[in-house]
Amino acid sequence: MRHSPRIGLLLAGLLLAISASPSGASETSDAAPLAGDDSRGEALARHWCAGCHLVGGPNSGTDAAPPFRTIARNPSKDAAFLRSFLTHPHPPMAALSLSRAEIEDLVAYFHRLSLPG
């Protein structure tokens, strides 16, 4: 079976596009704009998470689990990690049933906490 030259060009273009992105990064990397609303994320965090985490300032929850600012400033806890973790939380964290929009809001809030200041 013979393939047309057009298919070969399409495949070559696809391979070139994939190899041109740094480390094969996708469009949904941390460099992509965040879709969530950080204010809604903060409200969700204060409602659902402040029972175990310090969410904002020193009087915004308990210290039974790492403070959100500590999590947000940990380079290994990037947006992709947070999305995955919040989609499938595991003990000792409570089993939350968050919508995709709520997860994006929380990721946006973590991003805000990661910024200096």
N, C-alpha and C positions, 0 to 999 in steps of 0.2 A: 504494500500500500504506500503510495506516494503522498507526501504532504505538500501543500502549496507553499511557495516562497513567502506568502503573506503570513502564514502561521509561524514560520521561522522568525520573521521580523517581529511579530507580536511577542513571541516568547523571549527573544533577545531584549526587547524593550522592557518587558516585565522584569527580567533578571537585572537589567541595568538599574531600573528604578529601585528595586529592593536593595541592591548593593550600594546605591548612592546614599541611602539613609543611614545615619550613624548607628552601628551595631544592629542594623535591621529594625530600628525603632519604628513603631507604628504611629499613625496619626493621633492615637489616644495616649501618648506618652505624657509625662508630667509637664512637658513644655507646652502642651496644648492648653488653650484657655479652659478654665474650670467652668462647668455648667451649673454648679450649685450656687445657692445663696448663703453666704456665710452668716448672715443674721438669723435666718431660719435654722441653720446648723447650730448656732449657739443656743437658740431656744430649745431645740431638740436635746442638746447635750445637757442643758440645765434640767430639763424634765426627766430624761431617761438615765443620765450617766452620773449626776452629781451625788447619788447615793453612795458611790464608790470612788469617784475621781474628783480631784480639784479641777473644776472646769474653767474658771476664769481666774479671779484673784484668790488670795489666801483664804477667804471665808466663803468660797463658792462650792463647797462640797466636802467630802471626807478624803482622807489620805489612805484609804484601804487599798487603793490601786494607784498606779503611776498617774501623776498630774497630766492633764491634756497637753500643757505646754512642753513637758518633757517628752511625751510621745511625738508631738508635732516637730520637735527639733532633732529627733533621731533620724539620721539620713536613711536608715534601713526601713523606716516606716513611711515610705513615699505614698503617693496617691493610689498607685496600683495595689500596694500592700493593704492600705486602709479599705479600699473597695472590696477586695477579696475577704478580708477579715470581717468586715461588717455584713457581708453577704452570708457568711458561714461562721458566726462567732462560736467559740468553744469555751468550755469551763476554764477558769472560774467565772468568765463573763456570762451574764444572763443571756438567754436565747432571745434575741430581739427579732422581730419580723418587720424590717424596714423596707420601704419602697425604694426603688432606684433613685427617685428624686430626693428622698430623705438622706440616702447614702451620699449623694452628690452634695447636698447641703452640708452634711457633716464633714466631708472631705474639704469643702471650701472653707469651713470654719477652722479645721486643722491647718490648712494652708495659711490662713490669717495669723494663727498662733505661731507659726514657724518664722514669721517675719520679725526682723529686729525691732526692738522698741517696746 
